[in-house]
């Protein structure tokens, strides 16, 4: 039996994990990979290929890197590969109708939420930030909207108290690759009936901004704790300590909810068990933190060099 001719589109590490899963499946032939152009990274701003490009080159797979997915020259090159299906995972651009209609079996997308919940750029982070008990991955048939296509398959995973965006990302990447490999044969064989999304249940997962990491101590402690986990590793949770001649930025690396009450942003205790800060409801015990430009410290290590007094305030 002829192998299914697939073009894969994706850019970051999550997409590379999904591509690796497809490459392990003998029934699929990955005939080309489409990824974002190399971008400058690091202190020297040297151009860096995406994780997907690195994997494709290592496997001698042709790579296309259009600035825009609707570029006519690119679409013509893509058409020359004659794909039967296009598989997409975190590509980073909305695909034009001309591309969606190009392969016989259409374009399938791996989305890291249980659609229609968390359409958009940051579904992993917002699932944690909102305190959800579970999330998952969806394989959908793409249309011209933003994550609005028909649902083919879904799989759930619990969000554990110890999860942050990185650990959940890694688990969902593996889950997404496995589900994509399982879904494609049944979908191509007509064994899956696509289900329309219920638009009234849709929520949006907006792109994360650096300012999202700025801790608002007026929020309940559990909400702040969820947001700290959601915004790890980027942008991280941060606050400010009133020092002279200017406030000191403190990055909160790990914390837990504490059974105390006090004024929002006020230090309630500071000892070897941690730095306890009052919140809008309850309190947060800071366990590990970092001064801007400094190294990671436990709370006792920090206090040894920077003593804090009960009643001092964090935040603006």
C-alpha positions as CSV (number, residue, x, y, z in Angstrom):
1,X,0.0,0.0,0.0
2,X,1.3,3.5,-0.9
3,X,2.3,5.7,2.0
4,X,0.2,8.8,2.7
5,X,2.0,11.9,1.3
6,X,2.0,14.5,4.1
7,X,3.4,18.0,4.3
8,X,4.1,19.0,7.9
9,X,3.8,22.7,9.1
10,X,5.2,23.8,12.4
11,X,7.8,25.8,14.2
12,X,8.6,25.4,17.9
13,X,9.6,22.4,20.1
14,X,6.0,21.3,20.4
15,X,5.7,21.0,16.7
16,X,9.0,19.1,16.5
17,X,7.7,16.5,18.9
18,X,4.6,16.0,16.7
19,X,6.8,15.8,13.5
20,X,8.9,13.1,15.2
21,X,5.8,11.1,16.0
22,X,4.8,11.2,12.3
23,X,8.3,10.2,11.2
24,X,8.1,7.1,13.3
25,X,4.9,5.9,11.5
26,X,5.7,3.7,8.4
27,X,2.4,4.5,6.8
28,X,3.2,8.2,6.4
29,X,5.7,9.8,4.0
30,X,6.7,13.3,5.1
31,X,7.5,14.9,1.7
32,X,8.2,18.4,2.9
33,X,8.2,20.6,6.0
34,X,7.1,24.2,6.2
35,X,8.4,26.4,9.1
36,X,8.9,30.0,10.0
37,X,12.0,31.8,8.6
38,X,15.1,31.7,10.8
39,X,15.0,34.3,13.5
40,X,17.7,36.2,15.4
41,X,18.2,34.8,19.0
42,X,20.6,35.1,21.9
43,X,22.8,38.0,22.9
44,X,24.6,38.1,19.5
45,X,21.2,37.9,17.7
46,X,22.5,35.2,15.4
47,X,20.0,33.7,13.1
48,X,18.6,30.4,14.5
49,X,16.6,27.7,12.7
50,X,13.4,26.5,14.3
51,X,13.4,23.1,16.1
52,X,11.2,21.8,13.3
53,X,13.7,22.9,10.6
54,X,16.6,21.3,12.6
55,X,14.7,18.0,12.7
56,X,13.8,18.1,9.0
57,X,17.3,18.8,7.9
58,X,18.6,16.0,10.1
59,X,16.1,13.7,8.3
60,X,16.9,15.1,4.8
61,X,13.4,16.4,4.3
62,X,12.9,19.5,2.0
63,X,12.2,22.7,4.0
64,X,10.1,25.7,2.9
65,X,10.2,28.9,4.9
66,X,7.8,31.5,3.6
67,X,7.5,34.9,5.3
68,X,3.8,34.7,4.6
69,X,1.7,31.6,4.1
70,X,-0.4,33.3,1.4
71,X,2.7,34.1,-0.8
72,X,1.8,32.9,-4.3
73,X,5.4,31.6,-5.1
74,X,5.3,29.5,-1.9
75,X,1.8,28.2,-2.6
76,X,3.0,27.1,-6.1
77,X,6.0,25.3,-4.6
78,X,3.8,23.6,-2.1
79,X,1.4,22.5,-4.8
80,X,4.3,20.9,-6.7
81,X,4.8,18.5,-3.8
82,X,1.3,17.1,-4.4
83,X,0.5,16.5,-0.7
84,X,-2.5,14.3,0.1
85,X,-2.8,15.9,3.6
86,X,-1.2,18.8,5.5
87,X,-0.5,18.3,9.2
88,X,-0.1,21.5,11.3
89,X,1.2,22.1,14.8
90,X,2.0,25.6,16.1
91,X,3.0,26.9,12.7
92,X,2.5,30.6,13.8
93,X,0.4,31.9,10.8
94,X,-3.3,31.6,9.7
95,X,-3.5,29.5,6.6
96,X,-5.2,30.9,3.5
97,X,-8.2,29.2,1.9
98,X,-6.0,28.3,-1.2
99,X,-3.8,26.2,1.1
100,X,-6.6,24.6,3.0
101,X,-8.1,23.4,-0.3
102,X,-4.9,22.2,-1.8
103,X,-4.6,18.6,-0.3
104,X,-7.2,16.0,-1.0
105,X,-7.8,15.3,2.7
106,X,-7.4,18.9,3.8
107,X,-5.3,20.3,6.7
108,X,-5.4,18.9,10.2
109,X,-4.2,20.9,13.2
110,X,-2.9,19.9,16.7
111,X,-4.3,22.4,19.2
112,X,-3.3,22.2,22.9
113,X,-6.7,22.7,24.5
114,X,-10.1,21.0,24.5
115,X,-11.7,23.1,21.8
116,X,-13.8,25.2,21.7
117,X,-12.2,26.3,25.0
118,X,-9.0,28.3,24.7
119,X,-8.8,29.1,21.0
120,X,-5.8,31.3,20.3
121,X,-2.1,31.6,21.1
122,X,-1.6,30.6,24.7
123,X,-4.0,27.8,25.6
124,X,-1.6,26.0,27.9
125,X,-0.8,29.0,30.1
126,X,-4.4,30.1,30.5
127,X,-5.6,26.7,31.4
128,X,-3.2,26.8,34.4
129,X,-3.8,30.4,35.2
130,X,-7.6,29.9,35.4
131,X,-7.2,26.9,37.8
132,X,-8.6,24.3,35.4
133,X,-8.5,20.7,36.7
134,X,-7.7,19.3,33.3
135,X,-6.9,20.3,29.7
136,X,-6.0,18.3,26.6
137,X,-5.3,18.2,22.9
138,X,-7.7,18.5,20.0
139,X,-7.1,17.3,16.4
140,X,-9.3,19.5,14.1
141,X,-9.9,19.9,10.4
142,X,-8.8,23.5,9.7
143,X,-10.9,26.2,8.2
144,X,-10.2,29.9,7.6
145,X,-11.0,30.9,11.2
146,X,-8.7,31.0,14.3
147,X,-9.1,27.4,15.8
148,X,-12.7,27.2,14.6
149,X,-12.5,24.0,12.5
150,X,-14.4,20.8,13.1
151,X,-13.2,18.5,15.9
152,X,-12.0,15.1,14.9
153,X,-10.5,13.7,18.1
154,X,-9.7,14.9,21.6
155,X,-7.7,13.5,24.6
156,X,-7.6,14.9,28.1
157,X,-4.9,15.1,30.8
158,X,-5.1,16.4,34.4
159,X,-3.3,19.5,35.5
160,X,-1.4,18.6,38.6
161,X,-0.5,21.0,41.4
162,X,3.2,20.6,40.5
163,X,2.6,21.5,36.8
164,X,3.8,24.7,35.2
165,X,3.5,25.7,31.6
166,X,6.8,23.9,30.6
167,X,5.8,20.5,32.2
168,X,2.3,20.7,30.8
169,X,3.6,21.8,27.4
170,X,5.9,18.7,27.3
171,X,3.1,16.4,28.2
172,X,0.7,17.9,25.7
173,X,3.3,17.8,22.9
174,X,3.7,14.1,23.4
175,X,0.0,13.5,23.7
176,X,-0.6,15.6,20.5
177,X,1.9,13.7,18.5
178,X,0.4,10.4,19.5
179,X,-3.2,11.5,18.9
180,X,-2.3,12.9,15.4
181,X,-0.7,9.6,14.4
182,X,-3.8,7.7,15.6
183,X,-6.3,10.1,14.1
184,X,-5.0,10.4,10.5
185,X,-5.6,6.8,9.3
186,X,-9.2,6.7,10.6
187,X,-9.9,10.2,9.3
188,X,-8.6,9.4,5.8
189,X,-10.6,6.1,5.8
190,X,-13.8,8.1,6.6
191,X,-14.2,6.4,10.0
192,X,-14.4,9.8,11.9
193,X,-17.3,12.1,11.7
194,X,-16.1,15.7,12.2
195,X,-18.0,17.5,14.9
196,X,-18.7,21.3,14.6
197,X,-17.6,23.4,17.5
198,X,-20.3,25.0,19.7
199,X,-19.4,28.6,19.2
200,X,-21.2,29.8,22.3
201,X,-18.8,27.7,24.4
202,X,-15.7,29.2,22.9
203,X,-13.1,31.1,25.0
204,X,-10.0,32.9,23.8
205,X,-6.5,32.4,25.1
206,X,-4.7,35.7,24.4
207,X,-1.0,35.8,23.7
208,X,1.0,36.2,26.9
209,X,2.7,39.6,27.5
210,X,5.6,40.3,29.8
211,X,3.3,42.5,32.0
212,X,1.1,39.4,32.7
213,X,3.8,38.3,35.1
214,X,3.5,41.4,37.3
215,X,1.9,40.1,40.5
216,X,-1.2,41.9,41.7
217,X,-1.3,41.2,45.4
218,X,-4.9,42.2,45.6
219,X,-5.8,38.9,43.9
220,X,-6.6,35.8,46.0
221,X,-3.5,33.8,46.9
222,X,-4.6,30.8,44.9
223,X,-5.1,32.9,41.8
224,X,-1.6,34.3,42.2
225,X,-0.2,30.8,42.7
226,X,-1.9,29.6,39.5
227,X,-0.6,32.5,37.6
228,X,3.0,31.9,38.8
229,X,2.8,28.4,37.5
230,X,1.2,29.5,34.3
231,X,3.8,32.0,33.5
232,X,6.8,29.7,34.3
233,X,9.2,29.7,32.5
234,X,8.1,33.0,30.7
235,X,7.5,35.8,31.6
236,X,7.8,34.5,35.2
237,X,6.1,36.1,38.2
238,X,7.7,39.3,39.5
239,X,7.1,42.0,42.0
240,X,9.0,45.0,43.5
241,X,10.6,45.7,46.8
242,X,10.8,49.3,47.9
243,X,14.5,50.1,48.1
244,X,16.6,53.2,47.4
245,X,17.5,54.7,45.0
246,X,15.0,52.6,43.1
247,X,12.7,49.6,43.6
248,X,14.3,46.2,43.4
249,X,12.6,43.7,41.0
250,X,12.1,40.3,42.6
251,X,11.3,37.3,40.4
252,X,9.2,34.7,42.3
253,X,10.4,31.3,41.2
254,X,8.3,29.0,43.4
255,X,5.7,29.5,46.1
256,X,2.7,27.9,47.9
257,X,-0.6,29.1,49.3
258,X,-0.3,29.8,53.1
259,X,-3.0,29.7,55.7
260,X,-2.6,33.3,56.9
261,X,-4.4,36.6,56.3
262,X,-3.1,40.2,56.1
263,X,-3.0,43.3,54.0
264,X,-2.3,42.8,50.3
265,X,1.4,42.9,49.5
266,X,2.4,43.1,53.2
267,X,5.1,40.8,54.5
268,X,3.5,38.8,57.3
269,X,6.5,36.7,58.2
270,X,10.0,36.1,56.9
271,X,11.9,33.1,58.3
272,X,13.4,29.8,57.3
273,X,10.0,28.5,56.2
274,X,9.7,31.2,53.6
275,X,8.5,34.8,53.0
276,X,4.8,35.0,53.6
277,X,3.0,37.8,51.8
278,X,-0.7,38.9,52.3
279,X,-3.0,38.7,49.3
280,X,-6.5,39.8,48.6
281,X,-7.6,36.5,50.1
282,X,-5.2,34.3,52.1
283,X,-1.4,34.6,51.7
284,X,1.4,33.3,49.6
285,X,4.6,31.7,50.9
286,X,7.6,32.5,48.7
287,X,10.0,29.6,48.6
288,X,12.5,30.5,45.9
289,X,13.2,33.9,44.4
290,X,15.8,35.9,42.4
291,X,16.8,39.5,42.3
292,X,17.1,41.1,38.9
293,X,20.5,40.0,37.5
294,X,21.1,37.7,40.5
295,X,21.0,33.9,41.0
296,X,18.2,31.7,42.2
297,X,18.0,31.7,46.0
298,X,15.9,29.9,48.6
299,X,14.0,32.2,50.9
300,X,16.5,31.7,53.8
301,X,19.4,32.4,51.5
302,X,17.8,35.6,50.3
303,X,17.0,36.8,53.8
304,X,20.6,36.2,54.9
305,X,21.7,38.9,52.5
306,X,18.5,41.0,52.4
307,X,16.7,41.0,55.7
308,X,12.9,41.8,55.5
309,X,10.8,43.0,58.3
310,X,7.1,42.2,59.0
311,X,5.0,45.0,57.7
312,X,7.2,45.8,54.7
313,X,5.3,46.0,51.4
314,X,5.8,44.3,48.0
315,X,4.4,45.7,44.8
316,X,3.6,49.2,43.6
